[in-house]
Amino acid sequence: MSPPHALELRGVTLSLGGHRVLTALSFAAAAGEITALLGPNGAGKTTAIRCITGLLTPDAGRVRVLGGEPGAANSRVGLMPQSVGAWSAVRPRELLRYLASLYRDPVPLDPLIESLAIGPLVNRPYRRLSGGEQQAVNLAGALIGRPELVLLDEPTAGMDPRARRRTWDVIAELRADGVGVLLTTHDMDEAARLADRVWIMDAGRVTVSGTVAELTADSSLEDVFLRHTGGAA
């Protein structure tokens, strides 16, 4: 029996500034699984995430998040964006304390900091952290509310190999705890190692999908990506 969907998009179409960004986009992410959404720059991945969080409203189609409408379940959704410019003047410990205050039962702060090895960073201004260090703090912010669904937009961008492996371990632990994870990445090795199911999109629509084993039966995931997309990764 397949696990229930934590997230589902059906026929989602959206234009911005007169330009069609998403065209009948359909994909799903199951509870307790890691789902990778892959595509070249400009394919519409980040726009899809903004529809999931309710920041954008599709022109057509439907988005369901944890059984409800986008935005209604945001307290149960953890979001790790690619960048958070509004946090630039804040120190990570202050930021995480504030985020924890928004939830009734947040993850204890010190164990979370320890698990992500960000202790040396938490008293430095966010803007002075490297890109990879900021990503680790962003991940902590996404997890502090004990989410049932986590949206990870390029989670290991800028990380060194040790931090990347640590992040992979954290993501795998989320799956083991029954959390649904939607992951966007340009790292094909990352997707192949982590994902239960992969959806590859190009020009605002899904071009191919399947489990990693199904997609890589005859070639690498990178080769599949290049065959089914017209842009540059």
SVG drawing of the C-alpha trace seen along z (x, -y; Angstrom):
<svg xmlns="http://www.w3.org/2000/svg" viewBox="-8 -44 42 46">
<polyline fill="none" stroke="black" stroke-width="0.4" points="0.0,0.0 1.4,-3.4 1.9,-6.0 -0.5,-8.9 0.4,-12.1 1.8,-14.9 1.7,-17.1 0.0,-17.0 -0.2,-19.4 -2.6,-18.7 -2.6,-20.7 -1.1,-23.8 -0.7,-26.6 0.7,-30.0 1.9,-33.1 4.0,-35.9 4.4,-39.2 2.8,-37.8 5.2,-34.8 4.0,-31.2 6.1,-29.8 4.1,-26.6 2.0,-24.6 -0.3,-21.9 2.3,-20.9 1.4,-17.7 3.4,-15.9 3.1,-14.5 5.3,-13.9 4.4,-11.0 4.5,-11.1 7.7,-9.4 9.5,-9.6 12.1,-11.9 10.8,-13.3 13.3,-15.1 12.0,-17.7 14.7,-18.3 15.0,-20.7 17.4,-23.3 17.5,-26.9 14.2,-28.5 12.3,-25.3 9.8,-26.6 10.9,-24.6 11.1,-27.6 7.8,-29.0 6.2,-25.6 7.4,-25.8 5.9,-29.3 2.6,-27.9 2.9,-25.2 3.4,-27.7 0.6,-29.9 2.9,-32.8 1.6,-32.5 -1.9,-31.5 -2.0,-29.4 -4.2,-30.6 -5.5,-27.0 -5.1,-23.6 -5.0,-22.7 -2.5,-22.3 -3.1,-20.2 -0.8,-20.4 -1.2,-17.9 -4.8,-17.4 -5.7,-21.1 -5.2,-24.3 -1.8,-26.0 -1.1,-28.3 -3.6,-26.6 -1.1,-24.0 2.0,-26.2 2.6,-25.6 3.1,-22.0 5.4,-22.7 9.1,-23.5 10.6,-25.6 14.3,-25.9 14.7,-28.6 17.8,-29.2 18.5,-32.5 16.9,-34.7 18.1,-38.3 15.8,-39.6 17.8,-37.6 21.1,-39.3 21.5,-41.4 20.3,-38.7 22.5,-36.2 21.5,-32.6 20.8,-31.8 18.5,-34.8 16.8,-33.8 16.3,-30.2 14.9,-31.3 12.4,-33.6 11.3,-30.8 11.0,-28.4 8.7,-30.9 6.2,-30.6 5.5,-26.9 3.8,-25.2 6.2,-22.3 9.5,-23.3 12.5,-21.1 14.9,-21.9 17.4,-24.4 20.7,-23.1 20.3,-19.5 19.2,-20.9 22.3,-23.1 24.5,-20.2 23.0,-17.8 23.7,-20.3 27.2,-21.3 26.3,-25.0 27.4,-25.8 30.4,-27.9 28.1,-29.9 25.2,-30.9 26.6,-34.1 27.9,-35.5 25.8,-37.8 24.0,-35.8 25.3,-38.0 28.9,-37.1 28.4,-33.4 29.4,-31.6 26.7,-30.4 27.0,-26.9 26.9,-28.0 23.8,-30.0 22.2,-26.9 22.9,-25.0 21.2,-27.7 18.3,-27.8 17.9,-24.0 17.7,-24.4 15.0,-27.0 13.0,-24.7 13.1,-21.9 12.5,-23.7 8.7,-23.4 8.6,-19.6 7.2,-19.8 5.2,-17.0 6.4,-18.2 9.7,-19.8 10.5,-21.8 14.2,-22.0 15.3,-24.3 18.9,-23.5 19.7,-22.5 23.4,-21.8 24.3,-24.6 27.7,-26.0 28.3,-23.4 31.7,-21.6 31.7,-17.8 31.4,-17.2 28.5,-19.5 26.8,-18.1 27.0,-14.5 25.8,-15.7 22.8,-17.3 22.1,-14.1 22.0,-12.2 19.5,-14.7 17.3,-14.5 17.4,-10.7 16.4,-10.9 13.4,-13.0 12.2,-10.2 12.7,-7.6 10.5,-9.7 7.7,-9.7 8.2,-13.3 7.5,-14.0 10.5,-15.8 10.4,-17.7 14.0,-18.3 15.1,-20.5 18.7,-20.2 21.1,-20.4 23.3,-17.7 22.4,-14.5 24.4,-12.4 22.5,-13.9 19.1,-13.1 20.2,-9.6 21.4,-8.9 18.5,-10.4 15.3,-10.3 12.6,-7.6 11.0,-9.2 12.2,-11.7 10.2,-14.2 12.1,-15.9 10.6,-19.1 11.5,-21.4 9.8,-24.7 7.1,-24.5 6.0,-20.9 7.0,-17.3 8.8,-15.5 9.6,-12.2 9.2,-10.6 9.8,-7.4 11.8,-5.8 15.6,-6.2 15.9,-2.5 13.4,-2.8 15.0,-5.9 18.6,-4.7 18.0,-1.1 20.0,-1.8 21.8,-5.0 22.8,-7.5 20.3,-10.0 22.4,-12.8 21.9,-11.2 18.2,-10.9 18.1,-14.5 19.9,-15.7 17.7,-13.6 14.5,-15.1 15.4,-18.7 16.3,-21.3 18.1,-23.8 21.4,-23.8 21.8,-22.3"/>
</svg>
